[in-house]
């Protein structure tokens, strides 16, 4: 009622003050005598329609059949928008769908344009493996979409339609090449699919099925060109450098709005592009009232929206549990959306710790000084809200030194937010696959981490009040603290089972390379499915190789399959990491290898329990002497097996760590 009365009074003021005369200048975008639009696309200076209307030939736009084109580029690229603030021009770029050979992008080498890192995403659609490389052939990033239909991980082309993956590019590019590998090139007969660098906003809006995609190019102004431009009196001329990925930089300039004036229309790159506005006192008063009413309405809407989200995300279910058992819920801290927005600087991109299939994780600092990790889920499944609330309540009570502690949650946002302790030393995946020669990972550290993870899973399976199945054990979900102790994290796909249950029937979820083949076939997840995934992690620790390789084909692409074949052929030492071989004895390494082999057994009933795995690993770890120096005799023993490997086989391409499969 109060809100309605305020709005009624506001309308009366609008009627009275609208009679006040104002004088407002018309905003200007193009040079005098030049057109500023082509079709429905605005073309602001330093771009211009016609040679005399732009700062130089590269910025000249040709208007052909009401469509603007950058005429100096080969091929001519259609302009779909110019952003003066971000200094980008969005163009229609050919989509890449050629799976038969390496395809190169449009080369921007001699132009003032570059492929923007911040405004683009690298996206692959369909059943494809897409790898982006620089001119030297070095891998920049990759994206991988597939599905499997049996224990040998054969690609099922019938389950790939509509799948897409996305990632970022590491730095600004002048050109790149791309390798696409589709089902057709892998022996199938399905169409190839697409891969492209696409403008972020266009990707959010949805990509059409045409042969072109919108891509954002960063544009720069040389010192000579920028000296020809007279920025508006309401704008500042700024000189800066654009850093390239090769260590070089390109000088550029920009006209940016001054703190003295913040208009919403006009062009700061023109001396008369931003005119001042003459306003009467009445209009100033009207503006102030408008702002006050806007803040009042916004505050009311925000409060109602938070209440709606709290109810939708299971807040009422949490209150019901609190009534049933207050001591249980007291340990589950409820954070407000404002607390977490403040902790993450409004979820600033600079605070992102990582992105996964379930959501994005941000680093934050609470008002009491605690550093926390805040996970923002991608979607919310309202049918699973009761399960979600139960998991939050129980996980907040899980207290194990090798499990990331859940501190609480926030239910006031569009998707639930989970708050957990911050673990500083990154993931086990990064420690294994991104280590340097100066800081190798010792065998003792690998055994310690494996033992700690096994102990944590054994605790979740059998020591909690309700057994917890993790369902997505992989090296990216194992964190390392300041003393490099393992912490099992990311329970986004975890499920609880009652004591009398032996399995859980669900939609298949997991990560390609770690997924239990028995679970994939039956959709029945058991504690032994976690054992299989742990077996892959154990093999990663022994070999230093990734669970899935892009440089191999068929069964050799799967690390688990390669390891099992090497065991069967009696040459398993040949695929072990050099540090492991130097520091371990034959008995130690074969004991761990045999344990991994048992974990990877296709029949879940024949796999050990995580408690048995933890005991065996602890035995090996305590018997291992880290300082022991192996003799030359051992080196001779392994010499024949190691000679079977080529260095090319020991390298593998970086994949996005989030290759999730959902059936």
TORMI-598899 format. One line per 10 residues: for each residue x, y, z of C-alpha. Coordinates in nm, 3 decimals. Each point is the difference from the previous one (the first is absolute). Layout:
% residues N
X:Y:Z  ...
This chain:
% residues 663
0.000:0.000:0.000  0.284:0.239:0.088  0.171:-0.080:-0.328  -0.322:0.078:-0.192  -0.048:0.333:0.180  0.360:0.102:-0.075  -0.046:-0.086:-0.366  -0.330:0.202:-0.013  0.174:0.310:0.140  0.284:-0.052:-0.245
-0.242:0.005:-0.297  -0.140:0.335:0.116  0.351:0.144:0.012  0.074:-0.134:-0.347  -0.308:0.179:-0.140  0.096:0.332:0.165  0.369:-0.012:-0.085  -0.042:-0.127:-0.355  -0.106:0.355:-0.094  0.353:0.121:0.079
0.197:0.091:-0.315  0.329:-0.183:-0.057  0.269:0.032:-0.264  0.176:-0.323:-0.097  0.270:-0.040:-0.269  -0.034:-0.276:-0.264  0.272:-0.268:0.039  0.250:-0.043:-0.285  0.175:-0.321:-0.108  0.158:0.053:-0.347
0.219:0.277:-0.143  -0.180:0.302:-0.141  -0.147:-0.080:-0.342  0.023:-0.378:0.052  -0.274:-0.259:0.052  0.000:-0.170:0.341  -0.213:-0.306:-0.084  -0.007:-0.274:-0.263  -0.326:-0.191:0.011  -0.069:-0.039:0.370
0.370:0.001:0.104  0.152:0.314:0.157  0.347:0.086:-0.137  0.170:0.247:0.239  0.333:0.177:-0.063  0.292:-0.106:-0.014  -0.187:-0.234:-0.235  -0.176:0.171:-0.287  -0.215:-0.072:-0.306  0.228:0.108:-0.284
0.371:0.073:-0.017  -0.012:0.360:0.127  -0.216:-0.090:0.297  0.238:-0.239:0.184  0.333:0.048:0.174  0.180:-0.222:-0.256  -0.072:-0.263:-0.266  -0.034:-0.286:0.251  -0.296:0.171:0.163  -0.176:0.080:-0.328
-0.343:-0.162:-0.026  -0.169:-0.077:-0.332  -0.380:0.003:0.015  -0.120:-0.262:-0.249  -0.373:-0.086:-0.020  -0.050:0.153:0.347  0.273:-0.223:0.145  0.331:0.148:0.126  0.332:-0.169:-0.088  0.361:0.068:0.099
0.121:0.047:-0.357  0.376:-0.008:0.075  -0.011:-0.351:0.147  0.030:-0.311:-0.215  -0.257:-0.143:0.000  -0.234:0.295:0.061  -0.161:-0.057:0.339  -0.355:0.112:0.073  -0.023:0.237:0.299  -0.282:-0.070:0.244
0.096:0.246:0.273  0.267:0.242:0.132  0.069:0.039:0.373  0.187:0.324:0.077  0.034:-0.072:0.372  0.162:-0.345:-0.040  0.171:0.104:-0.327  -0.137:-0.301:-0.191  -0.172:-0.053:-0.331  -0.223:-0.307:-0.037
0.008:-0.166:-0.342  -0.149:-0.304:-0.171  0.281:-0.256:-0.022  -0.017:-0.329:-0.197  -0.076:-0.297:0.227  0.251:-0.284:-0.019  -0.141:-0.346:-0.076  0.273:-0.164:-0.208  0.107:-0.326:0.166  0.231:-0.115:-0.276
0.296:0.235:0.058  0.142:0.284:0.204  -0.199:0.320:-0.052  0.139:0.350:0.044  -0.186:0.305:0.123  -0.016:0.336:-0.174  0.354:0.141:0.040  -0.003:0.344:0.169  0.381:0.027:0.006  0.050:0.337:-0.176
-0.327:0.158:0.112  -0.076:0.198:0.317  -0.248:-0.274:0.098  0.048:-0.300:0.235  -0.221:-0.280:0.128  -0.120:0.122:0.341  0.070:-0.224:0.299  -0.254:0.160:0.234  -0.292:0.028:-0.245  0.021:-0.345:-0.168
-0.047:-0.365:0.092  0.137:-0.306:-0.176  -0.299:-0.229:-0.063  -0.032:-0.346:-0.156  -0.340:-0.146:-0.100  -0.090:-0.353:-0.100  0.209:-0.316:0.030  0.339:0.163:-0.049  0.343:0.032:0.151  0.119:0.358:-0.068
0.352:0.125:0.072  0.113:0.362:-0.052  0.369:0.057:-0.079  0.224:0.298:-0.065  0.211:0.047:-0.315  0.278:-0.214:0.147  -0.233:-0.294:0.056  -0.006:0.040:0.378  -0.334:-0.087:0.159  -0.184:0.304:0.139
-0.317:-0.170:0.123  -0.235:-0.284:-0.085  -0.360:-0.113:0.024  -0.129:-0.357:-0.007  -0.355:-0.139:-0.045  -0.078:-0.370:-0.012  -0.190:-0.285:0.162  0.078:-0.363:0.065  -0.209:-0.313:-0.034  0.204:-0.281:0.148
0.298:-0.082:0.221  0.248:0.060:-0.282  -0.106:0.365:-0.030  -0.107:-0.022:-0.363  -0.153:0.326:-0.119  -0.376:-0.016:-0.046  -0.088:0.248:-0.272  -0.371:-0.035:0.075  0.045:0.169:0.338  0.194:0.307:-0.110
-0.268:0.215:-0.164  -0.033:0.341:0.162  0.292:-0.039:0.239  0.233:0.298:0.026  0.299:0.094:0.210  0.158:0.338:0.062  0.327:0.139:0.129  0.205:0.319:-0.014  0.304:0.090:-0.208  0.321:0.067:0.195
0.082:0.340:-0.151  -0.068:0.243:-0.284  0.065:-0.153:-0.344  0.080:0.127:-0.347  -0.075:-0.335:-0.161  -0.039:-0.365:0.090  -0.054:-0.338:-0.158  -0.239:-0.271:0.103  -0.013:-0.377:-0.023  -0.347:-0.155:0.004
-0.043:-0.372:0.048  -0.355:-0.128:-0.043  -0.158:-0.345:-0.013  0.060:-0.010:-0.373  0.375:0.028:0.050  -0.014:-0.259:0.277  -0.161:-0.263:-0.219  -0.367:0.093:0.025  -0.235:0.161:-0.247  -0.159:0.280:0.205
0.036:0.368:-0.102  0.297:0.186:0.139  -0.145:0.277:0.215  0.137:0.351:0.050  0.262:0.191:0.199  0.048:0.371:0.017  0.115:0.302:0.197  -0.327:0.173:0.085  -0.094:0.331:0.161  -0.106:-0.058:0.363
-0.327:0.193:-0.029  -0.094:-0.182:-0.319  0.072:-0.335:0.167  -0.233:0.087:0.288  -0.272:0.099:-0.248  0.048:-0.325:-0.192  0.196:-0.094:-0.310  -0.192:-0.040:-0.327  0.059:-0.293:-0.234  0.138:0.223:-0.278
0.352:-0.019:-0.141  0.103:0.315:0.190  0.047:0.085:0.367  0.043:0.335:0.171  0.358:0.061:0.116  0.135:0.305:0.184  0.321:0.164:-0.123  0.199:0.235:0.222  0.102:0.312:-0.196  0.304:0.214:0.071
0.106:0.351:-0.101  0.365:0.068:-0.081  0.168:0.309:0.146  -0.021:0.167:-0.344  -0.374:-0.071:-0.038  -0.084:0.093:0.358  0.177:0.335:-0.036  -0.244:0.081:-0.282  -0.298:-0.049:0.232  -0.121:0.282:0.225
-0.187:-0.156:0.292  -0.308:0.179:0.131  0.043:0.260:0.275  -0.192:-0.241:0.221  0.241:-0.287:-0.071  0.362:-0.076:0.090  0.265:-0.115:-0.251  0.174:-0.308:0.139  0.309:-0.177:-0.138  0.048:-0.368:0.088
0.152:-0.323:-0.129  -0.179:-0.319:-0.107  0.197:-0.303:0.120  0.031:-0.298:-0.233  0.060:-0.358:0.109  0.356:-0.009:-0.142  0.135:0.265:0.236  -0.040:0.287:-0.246  -0.244:0.289:0.027  -0.169:0.243:-0.238
-0.038:0.371:0.092  -0.351:0.139:-0.031  -0.216:0.292:0.107  -0.355:0.049:0.125  -0.247:0.283:0.062  -0.178:-0.082:0.323  -0.269:0.195:0.185  0.133:0.239:0.262  -0.114:-0.010:0.361  -0.145:0.348:-0.058
-0.273:-0.119:-0.234  -0.179:-0.330:-0.052  -0.248:0.025:-0.291  -0.163:-0.311:-0.138  0.005:0.111:-0.364  0.255:0.140:-0.243  0.358:-0.074:-0.117  0.304:0.090:0.217  0.227:-0.038:-0.309  -0.148:0.320:-0.153
0.079:0.347:0.132  -0.370:0.089:-0.016  -0.124:-0.355:0.058  -0.109:0.060:0.361  -0.189:0.331:0.047  -0.100:0.128:0.343  -0.366:0.011:0.101  -0.181:0.313:0.125  -0.251:-0.097:0.266  -0.233:0.205:0.216
-0.021:-0.030:0.378  -0.337:-0.172:-0.032  0.145:-0.280:-0.210  0.285:-0.047:0.248  -0.257:-0.035:0.274  -0.196:-0.245:-0.215  0.314:-0.204:-0.061  0.069:-0.018:0.372  -0.353:-0.118:0.072  0.022:-0.254:-0.279
0.321:-0.138:0.146  -0.147:-0.026:0.350  -0.310:-0.178:-0.127  0.214:-0.229:-0.215  0.210:-0.100:0.302  -0.315:-0.059:0.205  -0.160:-0.221:-0.265  0.328:-0.184:-0.061  0.048:-0.068:0.371  -0.354:-0.136:0.029
0.041:-0.220:-0.307  0.336:-0.130:0.124  -0.150:-0.094:0.335  -0.291:-0.182:-0.164  0.234:-0.175:-0.244  0.227:-0.123:0.281  -0.302:-0.139:0.184  -0.121:-0.171:-0.317  0.341:-0.155:-0.066  0.032:-0.109:0.365
-0.332:-0.183:-0.024  0.076:-0.151:-0.341  0.348:-0.119:0.102  -0.124:-0.198:0.296  -0.002:0.253:0.283  -0.335:-0.129:0.130  0.134:-0.357:-0.002  0.298:0.116:0.205  -0.232:0.165:0.253  -0.200:-0.321:0.025
0.318:-0.194:0.078  0.092:0.262:0.259  -0.335:-0.053:0.174  0.051:-0.376:-0.006  0.360:0.010:0.129  0.134:0.348:0.093  0.345:-0.131:0.096  0.043:-0.143:-0.350  -0.069:0.322:-0.191  0.181:0.228:0.245
0.325:-0.120:-0.159  -0.119:0.108:-0.346  0.078:0.370:-0.034  -0.230:0.199:-0.225  0.177:0.284:-0.180  -0.185:0.295:-0.152  0.048:0.094:-0.363  0.142:0.338:0.106  0.265:-0.169:0.216  0.124:-0.210:-0.291
-0.024:0.284:-0.254  0.221:0.208:0.228  0.237:-0.292:0.057  0.051:-0.052:-0.375  -0.015:0.363:-0.117  -0.335:-0.073:-0.167  0.134:-0.329:-0.143  0.278:0.175:-0.187  0.163:-0.204:-0.279  0.335:0.062:0.168
-0.121:-0.209:0.295  -0.070:-0.314:-0.207  0.195:-0.301:0.127  -0.136:-0.245:-0.255  -0.292:-0.104:-0.217  -0.151:-0.348:-0.016  -0.298:-0.190:-0.126  -0.199:0.080:0.314  0.086:0.370:0.025  0.261:0.269:0.068
0.211:0.034:0.316  0.097:0.345:0.132  0.251:0.102:0.265  -0.145:0.225:0.268  0.082:0.160:0.334  -0.266:0.023:0.270  -0.029:0.299:0.232  0.172:-0.199:0.277  0.306:-0.044:-0.224  -0.053:-0.364:-0.092
0.095:-0.094:-0.356  -0.264:-0.225:-0.156  -0.090:-0.166:-0.330  -0.350:0.078:-0.127  -0.153:-0.232:-0.259  -0.272:0.142:-0.226  -0.195:-0.279:-0.167  -0.096:0.023:-0.367  -0.359:-0.121:0.035  -0.242:-0.103:0.270
-0.212:-0.314:-0.027  -0.313:0.068:0.204  -0.083:-0.371:0.007  0.326:-0.059:0.195  -0.038:0.280:0.256  -0.081:-0.231:0.290  0.307:-0.208:-0.083  0.211:0.317:-0.027  -0.107:0.129:0.342  0.066:-0.340:0.158
0.348:-0.005:-0.152  0.078:0.351:0.125  -0.109:-0.087:0.352  0.196:-0.325:0.015  0.311:0.121:-0.185  0.028:0.294:0.238  0.046:-0.259:0.276  0.263:-0.203:-0.188  0.323:0.054:0.189  0.303:-0.168:-0.156
0.342:0.158:-0.049  0.009:-0.117:-0.364  -0.348:0.122:-0.096  -0.064:0.366:-0.083  -0.214:0.144:0.280  -0.339:0.136:-0.107  -0.068:0.317:0.200  -0.352:0.078:-0.119  -0.214:0.117:-0.289  -0.198:0.292:-0.139
-0.354:-0.056:-0.132  -0.084:0.363:-0.088  0.141:-0.006:-0.354  -0.132:-0.143:-0.328  0.211:-0.313:0.061  0.120:-0.130:0.340  0.350:0.101:0.111  0.219:-0.234:0.205  0.269:0.143:0.228  0.296:-0.215:0.098
0.351:0.043:0.138  0.259:0.133:-0.244  0.283:-0.236:-0.094  0.303:0.199:-0.124  0.219:-0.230:-0.210  -0.235:-0.081:-0.288  -0.098:-0.339:-0.136  0.182:-0.330:-0.020  -0.052:0.018:-0.379  0.211:0.316:-0.017
0.265:-0.145:0.231  0.040:-0.315:-0.212  -0.029:0.141:-0.350  0.137:0.354:0.039  0.306:-0.072:0.216  0.344:0.127:-0.101  0.337:-0.174:-0.003  0.106:0.222:0.291  -0.290:-0.119:0.215  -0.072:-0.366:-0.079
-0.260:-0.199:0.193  0.172:-0.266:0.209  -0.127:-0.356:0.032  -0.045:0.051:0.375  -0.230:0.298:-0.064  -0.200:-0.201:-0.256  -0.042:-0.290:0.242  -0.100:0.237:0.280  -0.264:0.173:-0.215  -0.139:-0.333:-0.124
-0.020:-0.131:0.357  -0.175:0.315:0.125  -0.258:-0.003:-0.281  -0.069:-0.370:0.054  -0.046:0.061:0.373  -0.241:0.288:-0.066  -0.212:-0.211:-0.237  0.002:-0.289:0.246  -0.128:0.241:0.266  -0.279:0.128:-0.230
-0.101:-0.354:-0.099  -0.011:-0.159:0.344  0.066:0.238:0.292  -0.265:0.271:-0.049  -0.353:-0.028:0.141  -0.128:-0.043:-0.354  0.240:-0.140:-0.266  0.110:0.256:-0.259  0.089:-0.096:-0.359  0.208:0.274:-0.163
-0.072:-0.100:-0.364  0.262:0.228:-0.160  0.341:-0.090:0.137  0.273:0.147:-0.223  0.324:0.193:0.043  -0.174:0.337:-0.055  -0.227:-0.075:0.299  0.294:-0.072:0.231  0.148:0.317:0.151  0.334:0.049:0.176
0.038:0.216:0.312  0.302:0.205:0.110  0.179:-0.319:0.113  -0.106:-0.190:-0.315  -0.247:-0.216:0.188  -0.286:-0.127:-0.216  -0.353:0.136:0.039  -0.289:-0.168:-0.185  -0.234:0.269:-0.136  -0.296:0.071:-0.229
-0.296:-0.204:0.121  -0.229:0.149:-0.266  -0.094:-0.343:-0.136  0.031:-0.191:0.330  -0.287:-0.204:0.135  -0.093:-0.145:0.339  -0.132:-0.353:0.037  -0.176:-0.167:0.289  0.186:-0.264:0.195  -0.201:-0.288:-0.153
0.057:0.114:-0.361  0.270:-0.170:-0.208  -0.018:0.228:-0.302  -0.154:0.320:-0.131  -0.185:0.015:-0.333  0.046:0.339:-0.168  0.060:0.172:-0.332  0.361:-0.065:-0.097  0.221:0.290:0.108  0.375:0.015:0.021
0.315:0.092:-0.191  0.126:-0.173:-0.312  0.311:-0.203:0.085  -0.101:-0.054:0.365  -0.349:-0.140:-0.053  -0.064:-0.356:0.124  -0.096:-0.203:-0.312  -0.226:-0.226:0.208  -0.189:0.305:0.131  -0.025:0.141:-0.352
-0.168:-0.317:-0.125  -0.234:-0.061:0.294  -0.062:0.356:0.135  0.048:-0.155:0.345  0.263:0.186:0.203  0.161:-0.188:0.289  0.288:0.075:0.232  0.212:-0.208:-0.240  -0.061:0.263:-0.272  0.196:0.249:0.211
0.268:-0.270:0.032  0.034:-0.018:-0.380  0.039:0.379:-0.030  0.260:-0.006:0.277  0.185:-0.271:-0.196  0.037:0.242:-0.292  0.133:0.269:0.236  0.251:-0.251:0.138  0.120:-0.081:-0.354  0.034:0.374:-0.071
0.225:0.029:0.306  0.213:-0.295:-0.118  0.035:0.106:-0.364  -0.031:0.379:0.007  -0.233:-0.024:-0.302  -0.352:0.137:-0.047  -0.309:-0.221:0.025  -0.083:0.080:-0.364  0.258:0.080:-0.268  -0.063:0.194:-0.321
0.313:-0.133:-0.168  -0.108:-0.365:-0.005  -0.288:-0.183:-0.162  -0.233:-0.287:0.084  0.059:-0.177:0.331  0.338:0.173:0.040  -0.182:0.328:0.060  -0.117:-0.129:0.340  0.275:-0.013:0.263  -0.183:-0.278:0.186
-0.013:-0.215:-0.314  0.370:0.061:-0.077  0.098:-0.084:0.356  -0.199:-0.324:0.009  0.147:-0.108:-0.336  0.353:0.076:0.123  -0.066:-0.209:0.313  -0.129:-0.292:-0.205  0.306:0.015:-0.229  0.244:0.024:0.293
0.143:0.341:-0.099  -0.171:0.226:0.251  0.331:0.154:0.114  0.036:0.151:-0.347  -0.289:0.243:0.055  0.094:0.110:0.352  0.121:0.354:0.064  0.379:0.040:0.014  -0.006:0.135:0.357  -0.205:-0.298:0.116
0.246:-0.245:-0.156  0.303:0.177:0.148  -0.135:0.012:0.353  -0.198:-0.323:0.034  0.099:-0.364:0.026  -0.144:-0.264:-0.233  -0.199:-0.154:0.285  -0.152:0.335:0.101  -0.097:0.101:-0.351  -0.145:-0.339:-0.093
-0.199:-0.007:0.326  -0.161:0.336:-0.082  -0.048:-0.101:-0.367  -0.175:-0.323:0.102  -0.222:0.195:0.238  -0.094:0.241:-0.282  -0.072:-0.297:-0.226  -0.242:-0.141:0.258  -0.172:0.339:0.032  -0.049:0.011:-0.379
-0.156:-0.346:-0.021  -0.301:0.014:-0.234  -0.201:-0.205:0.251  -0.072:0.227:0.297  -0.041:-0.295:0.239  0.364:-0.095:-0.057  0.130:0.344:0.094  0.127:0.066:0.354  -0.181:0.236:0.235  0.149:0.344:0.056
0.085:-0.105:0.355  0.205:-0.292:-0.136  0.165:0.231:-0.253  0.092:0.248:0.273  0.156:-0.274:0.218  0.211:-0.140:-0.288  0.122:0.345:-0.106  0.090:0.089:0.358  0.205:-0.321:0.019  0.194:0.088:-0.315
0.046:0.362:0.106  0.135:-0.080:0.347  0.244:-0.255:-0.144  0.129:0.244:-0.264  0.320:0.184:0.092  -0.007:0.337:-0.182  0.373:0.063:0.033  0.103:-0.336:-0.146  0.217:0.025:-0.314  -0.061:-0.272:-0.256
0.303:-0.191:-0.136  0.123:-0.024:-0.357  -0.129:-0.357:-0.005  -0.358:0.129:0.016  0.064:0.237:-0.289  0.120:-0.293:-0.211  -0.312:-0.195:0.095  -0.228:0.273:-0.139  0.219:0.091:-0.296  -0.161:-0.244:-0.243
-0.356:0.096:0.098  0.069:0.373:-0.021  0.154:-0.037:-0.345  -0.340:-0.113:-0.127  -0.135:0.356:0.047  0.044:0.299:-0.226  -0.001:0.350:0.140  -0.289:0.088:-0.229  -0.216:-0.256:0.176  0.075:0.150:0.337
-0.147:0.339:-0.090  -0.369:0.076:-0.006  -0.208:0.303:-0.083  -0.168:0.206:0.270  -0.373:-0.062:0.016  -0.258:0.211:0.180  -0.019:-0.155:0.347  -0.377:-0.008:-0.024  -0.081:-0.282:-0.248  -0.321:-0.107:0.170
-0.237:-0.256:-0.148  -0.368:-0.001:0.083  -0.233:-0.259:-0.147
